[in-house]
Structure formats: C-alpha cells, structure tokens
C-alpha cells in the first residue's frame, strides 16, 4: 500500500516554464478530474478529488 501524503497533484508554471507552485494531496482520496490549460485565473479549480473518509461503503 502506498502512502498518500505528499503525492504531487500538479503544479503551475510561469510564462517561461518555471514552476511557481506545486500542489500536493492533503488526505487519502480519489482524483475526479484535472484542469489543464495555457492560462488559469486566480481561484479557478485545478483539480477535484474526493476524500476516502467520506466515501459511501
């Protein structure tokens, strides 16, 4: 079993391809979708994931 903490979800880059920020998982969960594009506005969602602790069994 893999440890979920500190897994990279994605990152943002500046115009020159330099990494501005990395985004890591905060809890065990499942990724629903990723957003990719040439431009992202502040506050736009980049990824959505559901937490396993809230999953119906």
TITOR-487106 format. One line per field, with one value per atom (N, C-alpha, C): residue number from 0; residue in three letters; x negated, z, y negated. Coordinates in steps of 0.02 Angstrom, whole numbers, m for minus. Each point is the difference from the previous one (the first is absolute). Layout:
! TITOR-487106
resi c(NUM,...)
resn c(Ala,...)
c1 c(X,...)
c3 c(Z,...)
c2 c(Y,...)
//
This chain:
! TITOR-487106
resi c(0,0,0,1,1,1,2,2,2,3,3,3,4,4,4,5,5,5,6,6,6,7,7,7,8,8,8,9,9,9,10,10,10,11,11,11,12,12,12,13,13,13,14,14,14,15,15,15,16,16,16,17,17,17,18,18,18,19,19,19,20,20,20,21,21,21,22,22,22,23,23,23,24,24,24,25,25,25,26,26,26,27,27,27,28,28,28,29,29,29,30,30,30,31,31,31,32,32,32,33,33,33,34,34,34,35,35,35,36,36,36,37,37,37,38,38,38,39,39,39,40,40,40,41,41,41,42,42,42,43,43,43,44,44,44,45,45,45,46,46,46,47,47,47,48,48,48,49,49,49,50,50,50,51,51,51,52,52,52,53,53,53,54,54,54,55,55,55,56,56,56)
resn c(Unk,Unk,Unk,Unk,Unk,Unk,Unk,Unk,Unk,Unk,Unk,Unk,Unk,Unk,Unk,Unk,Unk,Unk,Unk,Unk,Unk,Unk,Unk,Unk,Unk,Unk,Unk,Unk,Unk,Unk,Unk,Unk,Unk,Unk,Unk,Unk,Unk,Unk,Unk,Unk,Unk,Unk,Unk,Unk,Unk,Unk,Unk,Unk,Unk,Unk,Unk,Unk,Unk,Unk,Unk,Unk,Unk,Unk,Unk,Unk,Unk,Unk,Unk,Unk,Unk,Unk,Unk,Unk,Unk,Unk,Unk,Unk,Unk,Unk,Unk,Unk,Unk,Unk,Unk,Unk,Unk,Unk,Unk,Unk,Unk,Unk,Unk,Unk,Unk,Unk,Unk,Unk,Unk,Unk,Unk,Unk,Unk,Unk,Unk,Unk,Unk,Unk,Unk,Unk,Unk,Unk,Unk,Unk,Unk,Unk,Unk,Unk,Unk,Unk,Unk,Unk,Unk,Unk,Unk,Unk,Unk,Unk,Unk,Unk,Unk,Unk,Unk,Unk,Unk,Unk,Unk,Unk,Unk,Unk,Unk,Unk,Unk,Unk,Unk,Unk,Unk,Unk,Unk,Unk,Unk,Unk,Unk,Unk,Unk,Unk,Unk,Unk,Unk,Unk,Unk,Unk,Unk,Unk,Unk,Unk,Unk,Unk,Unk,Unk,Unk,Unk,Unk,Unk,Unk,Unk,Unk)
c1 c(m42,42,m44,17,m39,23,m46,19,28,56,33,m29,m27,m21,m59,0,m53,m2,52,1,16,m36,9,63,44,59,m16,m40,m17,m39,m11,m37,21,m17,10,m69,m2,m62,9,m54,3,m7,m1,m4,m61,m53,m63,m7,52,m2,m30,m14,m27,58,m10,51,11,63,19,20,41,25,19,m13,22,60,44,60,m3,7,m5,66,13,61,m4,57,3,27,39,28,9,11,12,64,m3,59,m8,51,3,6,m42,2,59,43,56,m19,m36,m23,m57,m39,m53,20,m23,9,m69,m3,m62,15,m44,11,m60,1,m54,6,61,11,51,m13,46,8,61,13,m6,m19,m2,67,m1,61,33,m23,28,m22,44,m19,m50,m50,m50,11,27,12,56,37,52,m12,0,m5,44,27,44,m40,17,m35,29,m44,22,41,m14,35,74,19,70,34,m37,28,52,54,51,m24,8,m23,58)
c3 c(0,0,0,m42,m4,52,25,44,m44,18,m41,11,59,16,m45,m16,m39,m73,m26,m71,m40,m53,m42,m43,5,m43,m64,4,m58,20,m49,14,m48,17,m45,m20,m62,m27,m23,m2,m30,m76,m35,m72,m28,38,m22,21,32,20,68,37,68,47,42,48,51,6,49,66,m7,60,m16,48,m5,46,m21,39,18,65,25,33,1,33,75,30,71,40,m33,32,m52,22,m44,m39,m66,m41,m71,m41,m70,m43,m51,m46,m47,m5,m46,m67,0,m63,13,m53,m2,m50,11,m48,m28,m66,m31,m50,m8,m46,m2,m47,m6,50,23,49,51,62,54,41,12,40,75,40,73,25,40,28,m42,m63,m41,27,m3,23,m47,27,m40,3,54,9,50,m7,49,22,65,24,61,6,56,54,62,56,15,9,14,64,49,64,m8,m56,m11,m50,m26,m50,33,m36,24,m14,48,m7,m7)
c2 c(59,m59,m63,m47,m62,m50,m39,m55,m55,m29,m51,m69,m13,m67,m21,m63,m33,22,33,16,m64,m11,m59,6,m49,m3,m38,m52,m40,m61,m44,m61,m55,m61,m57,m26,m26,m27,m71,m38,m66,6,m56,m2,36,4,30,73,28,70,13,m54,8,17,50,20,m55,m21,m51,32,53,34,71,45,69,11,44,16,74,15,68,20,66,24,m17,m11,m15,59,43,59,54,63,56,m11,7,m13,25,m16,20,m63,m6,m57,8,m52,1,m30,m55,m30,m49,m11,m50,m54,m61,m54,m17,m3,m22,m54,m45,m55,m46,m44,m49,m56,m13,m53,22,m17,15,m64,m19,m60,16,m48,11,24,53,28,53,10,54,67,51,66,32,33,35,75,24,72,8,55,17,72,10,69,8,61,16,36,m15,31,69,48,69,4,m42,5,m18,m33,m17,47,49,47,45,12,47,70,42,70,46)
//
